[in-house]
Amino acid sequence: MIVRYWHPFQEVETLRRQLDSVFNEVSNVIETAPTAWTPAIRLVESNDHYVLTVQLSGITPDGIDIQATRESIVISGERPQPEVAEGDRVLHDDIHYGTFRRVVNLPEAIQNDAVAANFENGFLTLTLPKVEEVRNKVVKISLNGQTENDPQELPEVGA
C-alpha cells in the first residue's frame, strides 16, 4: 500500500505558477504582436539575484533598448536584414529580421536601479538584484523574546 501525503499549500503554489505561466504567455503574445520576432531567454534565480540571458545574435549593442521596472524587464531592438548582392538570390533563410520586443515578468521585485548588463558573443546577460525585503533573512531571537538589531542574511534551511 502506498501512502501519499497531501500538501495543499504546495498544490496551490503549483497552480499559481501554472496560471502565471499562462498569463505570461498571453501577455507576451499581446506585447509582441506588432513585432517581427521574439528572442529566446533564460531566467535563473539565486538567493539574492536573477540572471536573465537573452539570445541576440547579429545585433549590435547600440541596437538594443533595455528598460527595467521593479516587476519586469523590457528588451527591444531591431535586427536589420542584410543586403543581397545583385544577381544573387536567397535559397533558404530561417533567421528572423526586423523589430523585436520581449517583456519578461519577474516572480519577485528587483532593484531596478542596480541592474548590470553584459553583451558578449550574441548573448545579453542581465544581473537583476532582488530587493532587500525579498531576500531570505534570518534574525537571531534571544530567549527573553527580543531580536538582535543586526539581522544576518543566511542561506535557506535545507539548501
OpenMM code with the backbone's topology and positions (N, CA, C; nanometers):
from openmm import Vec3, app, unit

residues = "MET ILE VAL ARG TYR TRP HIS PRO PHE GLN GLU VAL GLU THR LEU ARG ARG GLN LEU ASP SER VAL PHE ASN GLU VAL SER ASN VAL ILE GLU THR ALA PRO THR ALA TRP THR PRO ALA ILE ARG LEU VAL GLU SER ASN ASP HIS TYR VAL LEU THR VAL GLN LEU SER GLY ILE THR PRO ASP GLY ILE ASP ILE GLN ALA THR ARG GLU SER ILE VAL ILE SER GLY GLU ARG PRO GLN PRO GLU VAL ALA GLU GLY ASP ARG VAL LEU HIS ASP ASP ILE HIS TYR GLY THR PHE ARG ARG VAL VAL ASN LEU PRO GLU ALA ILE GLN ASN ASP ALA VAL ALA ALA ASN PHE GLU ASN GLY PHE LEU THR LEU THR LEU PRO LYS VAL GLU GLU VAL ARG ASN LYS VAL VAL LYS ILE SER LEU ASN GLY GLN THR GLU ASN ASP PRO GLN GLU LEU PRO GLU VAL GLY ALA".split()
positions = [
    Vec3(0.0836, -0.1176, 0.0000),
    Vec3(0.0000, 0.0000, 0.0000),
    Vec3(0.0886, 0.1247, 0.0000),
    Vec3(0.0602, 0.2146, -0.0887),
    Vec3(0.1359, 0.3390, -0.0998),
    Vec3(0.0607, 0.4480, -0.0252),
    Vec3(0.1333, 0.5173, 0.0609),
    Vec3(0.0747, 0.6271, 0.1355),
    Vec3(0.1223, 0.7574, 0.0720),
    Vec3(0.0285, 0.8415, 0.0335),
    Vec3(0.0614, 0.9714, -0.0241),
    Vec3(0.0132, 1.0791, 0.0709),
    Vec3(0.1003, 1.1714, 0.0991),
    Vec3(0.0636, 1.2820, 0.1847),
    Vec3(0.0177, 1.3981, 0.0986),
    Vec3(-0.0873, 1.4626, 0.1413),
    Vec3(-0.1415, 1.5750, 0.0674),
    Vec3(-0.0802, 1.7030, 0.1208),
    Vec3(-0.0238, 1.7812, 0.0311),
    Vec3(0.0378, 1.9086, 0.0661),
    Vec3(-0.0410, 2.0194, -0.0039),
    Vec3(-0.1472, 2.0684, 0.0603),
    Vec3(-0.2342, 2.1654, -0.0086),
    Vec3(-0.1630, 2.2938, -0.0479),
    Vec3(-0.0722, 2.3435, 0.0350),
    Vec3(-0.0034, 2.4675, 0.0016),
    Vec3(0.0904, 2.4488, -0.1175),
    Vec3(0.1510, 2.3324, -0.1265),
    Vec3(0.2378, 2.3033, -0.2403),
    Vec3(0.1550, 2.2944, -0.3689),
    Vec3(0.0363, 2.2380, -0.3613),
    Vec3(-0.0502, 2.2288, -0.4782),
    Vec3(-0.1019, 2.3663, -0.5196),
    Vec3(-0.1329, 2.4518, -0.4228),
    Vec3(-0.1767, 2.5876, -0.4545),
    Vec3(-0.0628, 2.6639, -0.5214),
    Vec3(0.0589, 2.6475, -0.4713),
    Vec3(0.1756, 2.7137, -0.5318),
    Vec3(0.1986, 2.6632, -0.6741),
    Vec3(0.1831, 2.5349, -0.6964),
    Vec3(0.1968, 2.4790, -0.8313),
    Vec3(0.0907, 2.5368, -0.9240),
    Vec3(-0.0301, 2.5477, -0.8778),
    Vec3(-0.1383, 2.6054, -0.9578),
    Vec3(-0.1100, 2.7521, -0.9882),
    Vec3(-0.0597, 2.8269, -0.8886),
    Vec3(-0.0267, 2.9675, -0.9098),
    Vec3(0.0799, 2.9820, -1.0178),
    Vec3(0.1833, 2.8984, -1.0130),
    Vec3(0.2898, 2.9051, -1.1136),
    Vec3(0.2371, 2.8703, -1.2527),
    Vec3(0.1474, 2.7727, -1.2611),
    Vec3(0.0896, 2.7367, -1.3903),
    Vec3(0.0068, 2.8517, -1.4461),
    Vec3(-0.0729, 2.9161, -1.3594),
    Vec3(-0.1527, 3.0305, -1.4049),
    Vec3(-0.0634, 3.1475, -1.4451),
    Vec3(0.0431, 3.1720, -1.3681),
    Vec3(0.1380, 3.2776, -1.4047),
    Vec3(0.1983, 3.2490, -1.5413),
    Vec3(0.2319, 3.1238, -1.5660),
    Vec3(0.2899, 3.0862, -1.6949),
    Vec3(0.1927, 3.1132, -1.8092),
    Vec3(0.0658, 3.0779, -1.7893),
    Vec3(-0.0354, 3.1022, -1.8929),
    Vec3(-0.0502, 3.2510, -1.9179),
    Vec3(-0.0612, 3.3306, -1.8118),
    Vec3(-0.0777, 3.4743, -1.8280),
    Vec3(0.0467, 3.5398, -1.8876),
    Vec3(0.1661, 3.4892, -1.8526),
    Vec3(0.2886, 3.5421, -1.9129),
    Vec3(0.2913, 3.5170, -2.0623),
    Vec3(0.2504, 3.3962, -2.1031),
    Vec3(0.2460, 3.3645, -2.2456),
    Vec3(0.1472, 3.4545, -2.3179),
    Vec3(0.0295, 3.4757, -2.2581),
    Vec3(-0.0710, 3.5618, -2.3198),
    Vec3(-0.0206, 3.7048, -2.3266),
    Vec3(0.0400, 3.7548, -2.2178),
    Vec3(0.0896, 3.8925, -2.2186),
    Vec3(0.2037, 3.9081, -2.3178),
    Vec3(0.2887, 3.8056, -2.3325),
    Vec3(0.3963, 3.8138, -2.4311),
    Vec3(0.3405, 3.8180, -2.5721),
    Vec3(0.2347, 3.7433, -2.5992),
    Vec3(0.1731, 3.7459, -2.7315),
    Vec3(0.1134, 3.8831, -2.7574),
    Vec3(0.0453, 3.9396, -2.6575),
    Vec3(-0.0146, 4.0716, -2.6728),
    Vec3(0.0941, 4.1774, -2.6889),
    Vec3(0.1986, 4.1714, -2.6047),
    Vec3(0.3048, 4.2714, -2.6080),
    Vec3(0.3882, 4.2616, -2.7350),
    Vec3(0.4048, 4.1425, -2.7887),
    Vec3(0.4937, 4.1255, -2.9030),
    Vec3(0.4185, 4.1169, -3.0352),
    Vec3(0.2886, 4.1401, -3.0366),
    Vec3(0.2098, 4.1270, -3.1589),
    Vec3(0.2618, 4.2124, -3.2739),
    Vec3(0.2984, 4.3422, -3.2531),
    Vec3(0.3420, 4.4218, -3.3668),
    Vec3(0.4872, 4.3974, -3.4091),
    Vec3(0.5594, 4.3099, -3.3417),
    Vec3(0.6991, 4.2880, -3.3744),
    Vec3(0.7143, 4.1708, -3.4704),
    Vec3(0.8320, 4.1625, -3.5298),
    Vec3(0.8581, 4.0594, -3.6293),
    Vec3(0.9015, 3.9269, -3.5665),
    Vec3(0.9653, 3.9315, -3.4518),
    Vec3(1.0145, 3.8089, -3.3877),
    Vec3(1.0388, 3.8335, -3.2400),
    Vec3(1.0605, 3.7248, -3.1662),
    Vec3(1.0824, 3.7318, -3.0217),
    Vec3(1.2085, 3.6532, -2.9870),
    Vec3(1.3054, 3.7152, -2.9198),
    Vec3(1.4289, 3.6439, -2.8849),
    Vec3(1.4056, 3.5417, -2.7736),
    Vec3(1.4883, 3.4385, -2.7746),
    Vec3(1.4832, 3.3348, -2.6713),
    Vec3(1.5492, 3.3876, -2.5441),
    Vec3(1.4974, 3.3445, -2.4281),
    Vec3(1.5519, 3.3890, -2.2995),
    Vec3(1.5754, 3.2708, -2.2070),
    Vec3(1.6529, 3.2972, -2.1022),
    Vec3(1.6744, 3.2021, -1.9928),
    Vec3(1.6800, 3.2838, -1.8651),
    Vec3(1.5984, 3.2476, -1.7650),
    Vec3(1.5955, 3.3188, -1.6374),
    Vec3(1.6348, 3.2215, -1.5269),
    Vec3(1.7406, 3.2570, -1.4527),
    Vec3(1.7915, 3.1726, -1.3448),
    Vec3(1.7836, 3.2528, -1.2155),
    Vec3(1.7383, 3.1873, -1.1078),
    Vec3(1.7260, 3.2535, -0.9777),
    Vec3(1.8335, 3.2049, -0.8817),
    Vec3(1.8941, 3.2998, -0.8105),
    Vec3(1.9847, 3.2711, -0.6995),
    Vec3(1.9207, 3.3286, -0.5743),
    Vec3(1.9880, 3.3148, -0.4604),
    Vec3(1.9318, 3.3669, -0.3360),
    Vec3(1.9065, 3.5162, -0.3410),
    Vec3(2.0014, 3.5928, -0.3960),
    Vec3(1.9901, 3.7378, -0.3896),
    Vec3(1.9738, 3.8074, -0.5246),
    Vec3(1.9658, 3.7311, -0.6345),
    Vec3(1.9501, 3.7943, -0.7651),
    Vec3(1.8958, 3.6950, -0.8686),
    Vec3(1.8566, 3.7512, -0.9832),
    Vec3(1.8202, 3.6722, -1.1008),
    Vec3(1.9244, 3.6999, -1.2076),
    Vec3(1.9441, 3.6033, -1.2969),
    Vec3(2.0283, 3.6242, -1.4139),
    Vec3(1.9418, 3.5941, -1.5358),
    Vec3(1.9217, 3.6967, -1.6187),
    Vec3(1.8423, 3.6851, -1.7405),
    Vec3(1.9373, 3.6864, -1.8590),
    Vec3(1.9333, 3.5806, -1.9401),
    Vec3(2.0159, 3.5709, -2.0593),
    Vec3(1.9247, 3.5753, -2.1801),
    Vec3(1.9574, 3.6620, -2.2764),
    Vec3(1.8760, 3.6811, -2.3961),
    Vec3(1.9638, 3.6557, -2.5183),
    Vec3(1.9159, 3.5721, -2.6097),
    Vec3(1.9912, 3.5400, -2.7304),
    Vec3(1.9632, 3.6459, -2.8370),
    Vec3(2.0656, 3.7248, -2.8701),
    Vec3(2.0502, 3.8361, -2.9646),
    Vec3(2.1635, 3.8366, -3.0670),
    Vec3(2.1864, 3.7252, -3.1314),
    Vec3(2.2946, 3.7194, -3.2293),
    Vec3(2.2643, 3.8088, -3.3490),
    Vec3(2.3692, 3.8669, -3.4031),
    Vec3(2.3551, 3.9513, -3.5204),
    Vec3(2.3075, 4.0923, -3.4909),
    Vec3(2.3040, 4.1301, -3.3652),
    Vec3(2.2576, 4.2638, -3.3255),
    Vec3(2.3731, 4.3339, -3.2549),
    Vec3(2.3913, 4.4614, -3.2855),
    Vec3(2.4949, 4.5385, -3.2176),
    Vec3(2.4403, 4.5895, -3.0842),
    Vec3(2.5266, 4.6147, -2.9880),
    Vec3(2.4792, 4.6673, -2.8588),
    Vec3(2.4011, 4.7979, -2.8728),
    Vec3(2.4349, 4.8784, -2.9741),
    Vec3(2.3629, 5.0041, -2.9950),
    Vec3(2.2186, 4.9815, -3.0376),
    Vec3(2.1898, 4.8641, -3.0923),
    Vec3(2.0551, 4.8349, -3.1406),
    Vec3(1.9638, 4.7728, -3.0364),
    Vec3(2.0064, 4.7717, -2.9100),
    Vec3(1.9278, 4.7088, -2.8029),
    Vec3(1.8819, 4.8152, -2.7043),
    Vec3(1.7538, 4.8127, -2.6695),
    Vec3(1.6975, 4.9025, -2.5685),
    Vec3(1.6494, 4.8173, -2.4519),
    Vec3(1.6963, 4.8484, -2.3315),
    Vec3(1.6601, 4.7723, -2.2113),
    Vec3(1.5941, 4.8671, -2.1127),
    Vec3(1.4755, 4.8281, -2.0653),
    Vec3(1.4057, 4.9053, -1.9631),
    Vec3(1.3713, 4.8113, -1.8481),
    Vec3(1.3970, 4.8562, -1.7258),
    Vec3(1.3731, 4.7725, -1.6085),
    Vec3(1.2808, 4.8435, -1.5110),
    Vec3(1.1747, 4.7725, -1.4709),
    Vec3(1.0912, 4.8180, -1.3607),
    Vec3(1.1173, 4.7217, -1.2460),
    Vec3(1.0500, 4.7422, -1.1350),
    Vec3(1.0681, 4.6511, -1.0215),
    Vec3(1.0105, 4.5129, -1.0500),
    Vec3(0.9154, 4.5037, -1.1425),
    Vec3(0.8462, 4.3771, -1.1675),
    Vec3(0.8770, 4.3133, -1.3023),
    Vec3(0.9381, 4.3867, -1.3949),
    Vec3(0.9600, 4.3296, -1.5283),
    Vec3(1.0775, 4.3952, -1.5994),
    Vec3(1.1215, 4.3269, -1.7045),
    Vec3(1.2278, 4.3757, -1.7919),
    Vec3(1.1705, 4.3786, -1.9332),
    Vec3(1.1941, 4.4881, -2.0051),
    Vec3(1.1502, 4.5004, -2.1438),
    Vec3(1.2745, 4.5187, -2.2297),
    Vec3(1.2927, 4.4286, -2.3257),
    Vec3(1.4070, 4.4345, -2.4156),
    Vec3(1.3524, 4.4487, -2.5571),
    Vec3(1.4001, 4.5488, -2.6288),
    Vec3(1.3537, 4.5696, -2.7660),
    Vec3(1.4696, 4.6142, -2.8523),
    Vec3(1.4477, 4.6068, -2.9824),
    Vec3(1.5518, 4.6476, -3.0763),
    Vec3(1.5166, 4.6027, -3.2162),
    Vec3(1.6192, 4.5939, -3.2982),
    Vec3(1.5970, 4.5561, -3.4373),
    Vec3(1.7184, 4.4814, -3.4915),
    Vec3(1.6914, 4.3755, -3.5682),
    Vec3(1.7961, 4.3040, -3.6402),
    Vec3(1.7763, 4.3372, -3.7877),
    Vec3(1.8671, 4.4150, -3.8458),
    Vec3(1.8489, 4.4531, -3.9858),
    Vec3(1.8747, 4.3356, -4.0798),
    Vec3(1.8005, 4.3332, -4.1888),
    Vec3(1.8186, 4.2276, -4.2874),
    Vec3(1.9358, 4.2651, -4.3777),
    Vec3(2.0324, 4.1729, -4.3945),
    Vec3(2.1487, 4.2056, -4.4773),
    Vec3(2.1098, 4.2167, -4.6251),
    Vec3(2.1846, 4.3016, -4.6935),
    Vec3(2.1626, 4.3192, -4.8369),
    Vec3(2.2100, 4.1947, -4.9119),
    Vec3(2.1399, 4.1628, -5.0185),
    Vec3(2.1800, 4.0534, -5.1059),
    Vec3(2.2355, 4.1176, -5.2330),
    Vec3(2.3529, 4.0746, -5.2728),
    Vec3(2.4167, 4.1330, -5.3911),
    Vec3(2.3291, 4.1113, -5.5144),
    Vec3(2.3376, 4.2063, -5.6051),
    Vec3(2.2584, 4.1977, -5.7269),
    Vec3(2.3002, 4.0725, -5.8050),
    Vec3(2.2031, 3.9976, -5.8481),
    Vec3(2.2286, 3.8735, -5.9205),
    Vec3(2.2276, 3.7511, -5.8293),
    Vec3(2.2402, 3.7730, -5.6963),
    Vec3(2.2334, 3.6616, -5.6014),
    Vec3(2.0890, 3.6436, -5.5570),
    Vec3(2.0562, 3.5238, -5.5110),
    Vec3(1.9229, 3.5004, -5.4577),
    Vec3(1.9335, 3.4151, -5.3317),
    Vec3(1.8472, 3.4430, -5.2386),
    Vec3(1.8434, 3.3701, -5.1124),
    Vec3(1.7652, 3.2416, -5.1360),
    Vec3(1.8268, 3.1277, -5.1096),
    Vec3(1.7602, 2.9996, -5.1284),
    Vec3(1.6893, 2.9532, -5.0023),
    Vec3(1.7440, 2.9894, -4.8862),
    Vec3(1.6827, 2.9489, -4.7593),
    Vec3(1.7275, 3.0463, -4.6513),
    Vec3(1.6356, 3.0908, -4.5673),
    Vec3(1.6701, 3.1845, -4.4607),
    Vec3(1.5752, 3.1641, -4.3433),
    Vec3(1.6250, 3.1054, -4.2354),
    Vec3(1.5454, 3.0847, -4.1137),
    Vec3(1.5694, 3.1945, -4.0108),
    Vec3(1.6549, 3.2885, -4.0413),
    Vec3(1.6877, 3.3939, -3.9459),
    Vec3(1.5766, 3.4981, -3.9477),
    Vec3(1.5356, 3.5401, -3.8286),
    Vec3(1.4311, 3.6412, -3.8163),
    Vec3(1.4935, 3.7800, -3.8174),
    Vec3(1.4348, 3.8689, -3.8962),
    Vec3(1.4835, 4.0052, -3.9075),
    Vec3(1.3711, 4.1008, -3.8693),
    Vec3(1.4099, 4.2247, -3.8442),
    Vec3(1.3120, 4.3270, -3.8116),
    Vec3(1.3125, 4.3578, -3.6638),
    Vec3(1.2067, 4.4236, -3.6199),
    Vec3(1.1990, 4.4665, -3.4804),
    Vec3(1.1600, 4.3508, -3.3890),
    Vec3(1.2024, 4.3605, -3.2662),
    Vec3(1.1643, 4.2629, -3.1652),
    Vec3(1.1354, 4.3362, -3.0353),
    Vec3(1.0586, 4.2711, -2.9500),
    Vec3(1.0273, 4.3226, -2.8166),
    Vec3(0.9948, 4.2027, -2.7300),
    Vec3(1.0586, 4.1953, -2.6140),
    Vec3(1.0339, 4.0851, -2.5211),
    Vec3(1.0125, 4.1427, -2.3826),
    Vec3(0.8989, 4.1093, -2.3225),
    Vec3(0.8671, 4.1509, -2.1861),
    Vec3(0.8828, 4.0287, -2.0968),
    Vec3(0.9647, 4.0412, -1.9944),
    Vec3(0.9877, 3.9316, -1.9008),
    Vec3(0.9350, 3.9761, -1.7649),
    Vec3(0.8254, 3.9133, -1.7213),
    Vec3(0.7699, 3.9411, -1.5886),
    Vec3(0.8470, 3.8592, -1.4864),
    Vec3(0.8906, 3.9254, -1.3816),
    Vec3(0.9732, 3.8604, -1.2799),
    Vec3(0.8878, 3.8094, -1.1651),
    Vec3(0.9271, 3.6966, -1.1051),
    Vec3(0.8483, 3.6413, -0.9947),
    Vec3(0.8506, 3.7269, -0.8685),
    Vec3(0.9586, 3.8047, -0.8487),
    Vec3(0.9727, 3.8896, -0.7306),
    Vec3(1.0317, 4.0229, -0.7729),
    Vec3(1.0162, 4.1230, -0.6896),
    Vec3(1.0650, 4.2573, -0.7195),
    Vec3(1.2178, 4.2607, -0.7221),
    Vec3(1.2712, 4.3490, -0.8073),
    Vec3(1.4156, 4.3663, -0.8175),
    Vec3(1.4520, 4.5125, -0.7893),
    Vec3(1.5797, 4.5359, -0.7675),
    Vec3(1.6316, 4.6720, -0.7526),
    Vec3(1.6648, 4.7201, -0.8937),
    Vec3(1.5683, 4.7836, -0.9587),
    Vec3(1.5853, 4.8182, -1.0989),
    Vec3(1.6936, 4.9232, -1.1233),
    Vec3(1.7370, 4.9943, -1.0200),
    Vec3(1.8442, 5.0917, -1.0387),
    Vec3(1.9827, 5.0296, -1.0221),
    Vec3(1.9892, 4.8977, -0.9947),
    Vec3(2.1178, 4.8305, -0.9760),
    Vec3(2.1372, 4.7149, -1.0744),
    Vec3(2.0657, 4.7162, -1.1864),
    Vec3(2.0769, 4.6101, -1.2863),
    Vec3(2.2087, 4.6255, -1.3611),
    Vec3(2.2793, 4.5141, -1.3782),
    Vec3(2.4051, 4.5142, -1.4536),
    Vec3(2.3843, 4.4388, -1.5844),
    Vec3(2.4383, 4.4946, -1.6950),
    Vec3(2.4216, 4.4337, -1.8268),
    Vec3(2.5571, 4.4032, -1.8889),
    Vec3(2.5631, 4.2893, -1.9608),
    Vec3(2.6830, 4.2494, -2.0318),
    Vec3(2.6391, 4.1894, -2.1656),
    Vec3(2.7006, 4.2315, -2.2757),
    Vec3(2.6671, 4.1796, -2.4079),
    Vec3(2.7926, 4.1200, -2.4683),
    Vec3(2.7914, 3.9859, -2.4866),
    Vec3(2.9094, 3.9176, -2.5358),
    Vec3(2.8678, 3.7974, -2.6201),
    Vec3(2.9304, 3.7821, -2.7356),
    Vec3(2.9068, 3.6689, -2.8260),
    Vec3(2.7599, 3.6496, -2.8615),
    Vec3(2.6866, 3.7577, -2.8778),
    Vec3(2.5472, 3.7491, -2.9180),
    Vec3(2.4501, 3.7199, -2.8045),
    Vec3(2.4985, 3.7203, -2.6800),
    Vec3(2.4124, 3.6963, -2.5656),
    Vec3(2.4155, 3.8176, -2.4732),
    Vec3(2.2981, 3.8679, -2.4416),
    Vec3(2.2826, 3.9745, -2.3441),
    Vec3(2.2569, 3.9089, -2.2092),
    Vec3(2.3381, 3.9430, -2.1091),
    Vec3(2.3208, 3.8879, -1.9746),
    Vec3(2.2922, 4.0029, -1.8792),
    Vec3(2.1776, 3.9948, -1.8119),
    Vec3(2.1387, 4.0951, -1.7141),
    Vec3(2.1418, 4.0319, -1.5755),
    Vec3(2.2078, 4.0973, -1.4820),
    Vec3(2.2068, 4.0543, -1.3423),
    Vec3(2.1096, 4.1462, -1.2698),
    Vec3(2.0046, 4.0854, -1.2134),
    Vec3(1.8943, 4.1601, -1.1545),
    Vec3(1.8897, 4.1344, -1.0044),
    Vec3(1.9462, 4.2237, -0.9228),
    Vec3(1.9455, 4.2007, -0.7777),
    Vec3(1.8044, 4.2146, -0.7196),
    Vec3(1.7693, 4.1226, -0.6315),
    Vec3(1.6391, 4.1283, -0.5644),
    Vec3(1.6387, 4.2427, -0.4633),
    Vec3(1.5215, 4.2942, -0.4326),
    Vec3(1.5122, 4.3963, -0.3291),
    Vec3(1.5395, 4.3316, -0.1939),
    Vec3(1.5877, 4.4098, -0.1020),
    Vec3(1.6261, 4.3579, 0.0298),
    Vec3(1.5126, 4.2836, 0.0998),
    Vec3(1.3898, 4.3349, 0.0899),
    Vec3(1.2780, 4.2732, 0.1604),
    Vec3(1.2497, 4.1317, 0.1109),
    Vec3(1.2862, 4.1030, -0.0136),
    Vec3(1.2554, 3.9738, -0.0734),
    Vec3(1.3566, 3.8676, -0.0326),
    Vec3(1.4787, 3.9084, -0.0056),
    Vec3(1.5834, 3.8126, 0.0297),
    Vec3(1.5485, 3.7407, 0.1596),
    Vec3(1.5928, 3.6178, 0.1697),
    Vec3(1.5684, 3.5404, 0.2909),
    Vec3(1.6609, 3.5898, 0.4011),
    Vec3(1.6023, 3.6398, 0.5070),
    Vec3(1.6813, 3.6883, 0.6193),
    Vec3(1.6461, 3.6067, 0.7421),
    Vec3(1.7466, 3.5801, 0.8209),
    Vec3(1.7279, 3.5088, 0.9458),
    Vec3(1.7672, 3.6041, 1.0569),
    Vec3(1.6785, 3.6213, 1.1517),
    Vec3(1.7041, 3.7093, 1.2646),
    Vec3(1.7200, 3.6223, 1.3881),
    Vec3(1.8269, 3.6446, 1.4631),
    Vec3(1.8518, 3.5664, 1.5838),
    Vec3(1.7609, 3.6163, 1.6953),
    Vec3(1.6913, 3.5256, 1.7594),
    Vec3(1.5990, 3.5566, 1.8676),
    Vec3(1.6629, 3.5103, 1.9982),
    Vec3(1.6707, 3.5998, 2.0957),
    Vec3(1.7231, 3.5603, 2.2254),
    Vec3(1.6106, 3.4999, 2.3092),
    Vec3(1.6459, 3.4345, 2.4162),
    Vec3(1.5471, 3.3659, 2.4994),
    Vec3(1.4534, 3.4609, 2.5706),
    Vec3(1.4894, 3.5875, 2.5882),
    Vec3(1.3994, 3.6794, 2.6558),
    Vec3(1.2974, 3.7411, 2.5588),
    Vec3(1.2953, 3.6924, 2.4335),
    Vec3(1.1930, 3.7331, 2.3384),
    Vec3(1.2270, 3.8527, 2.2531),
    Vec3(1.3473, 3.9076, 2.2666),
    Vec3(1.3874, 4.0235, 2.1875),
    Vec3(1.4742, 3.9783, 2.0712),
    Vec3(1.4679, 4.0547, 1.9630),
    Vec3(1.5519, 4.0243, 1.8479),
    Vec3(1.6762, 4.1114, 1.8539),
    Vec3(1.7833, 4.0617, 1.7933),
    Vec3(1.9052, 4.1412, 1.7836),
    Vec3(1.8869, 4.2434, 1.6730),
    Vec3(1.9565, 4.3536, 1.6831),
    Vec3(1.9417, 4.4616, 1.5857),
    Vec3(2.0092, 4.4345, 1.4534),
    Vec3(2.1001, 4.3392, 1.4456),
    Vec3(2.1763, 4.3148, 1.3238),
    Vec3(2.1298, 4.1853, 1.2571),
    Vec3(2.0284, 4.1915, 1.1682),
    Vec3(1.9851, 4.0691, 1.1008),
    Vec3(2.0935, 4.0218, 1.0048),
    Vec3(2.1074, 3.8906, 0.9927),
    Vec3(2.2066, 3.8333, 0.9043),
    Vec3(2.1370, 3.7675, 0.7865),
    Vec3(2.2016, 3.7743, 0.6716),
    Vec3(2.1498, 3.7067, 0.5536),
    Vec3(2.2139, 3.5697, 0.5497),
    Vec3(2.1337, 3.4668, 0.5643),
    Vec3(2.1829, 3.3305, 0.5684),
    Vec3(2.1167, 3.2485, 0.4597),
    Vec3(2.1785, 3.1395, 0.4170),
    Vec3(2.1134, 3.0552, 0.3164),
    Vec3(1.9888, 2.9901, 0.3734),
    Vec3(1.8967, 2.9537, 0.2831),
    Vec3(1.7721, 2.8903, 0.3242),
    Vec3(1.8004, 2.7593, 0.3954),
    Vec3(1.7156, 2.7250, 0.4886),
    Vec3(1.7282, 2.5996, 0.5599),
    Vec3(1.7051, 2.4866, 0.4607),
    Vec3(1.7923, 2.3871, 0.4607),
    Vec3(1.7773, 2.2739, 0.3703),
    Vec3(1.8444, 2.2960, 0.2358),
    Vec3(1.9046, 2.4126, 0.2135),
    Vec3(1.9702, 2.4401, 0.0854),
    Vec3(2.1140, 2.3989, 0.0893),
] * unit.nanometer
topology = app.Topology()
chain = topology.addChain("A")
for resn in residues:
    res = topology.addResidue(resn, chain)
    for name in ("N", "CA", "C"):
        topology.addAtom(name, app.Element.getBySymbol(name[0]), res)
